[in-house]
């Protein structure tokens, strides 16, 4: 039976509830929703949507690295945004971060996110 490996790195914010930063199973990494919270737990709700997007993906990179993966192995991304107007700004940064790699993706507008933050990103990646 394949093992289920929870991931916890101090290079990303600690889980704020009963969940893991990520789970690795059968060569796949499932990253929990990440918000613009730094590794020390500070919430950056006053930061621009661009700065929040950068922070979220820095957290994701740290989690993927701890799980034996990286952004080049991302398979699917779901981005929840608190305002539809953020779509273009987030897409610009997302495009720069992923470059030629184009994982499957959904952007889902929602009425609000925890702590008044602009976006939350969860994703699935392959282990390297």
Buried (B, 14 or more C-beta within 10 A) or exposed (E): EEEEBEBEBEEBBEEEEEEBBBBBEEEBBBBBBBBBBEBEEEBBBEBEBBBBBBBBBBBBBBBBBBBBBBBBBBEEBBBBBBBEEBBEBBBEBBEEBBEEEEBEBEBEEEEEBEEEBBBBBBBBBBBE
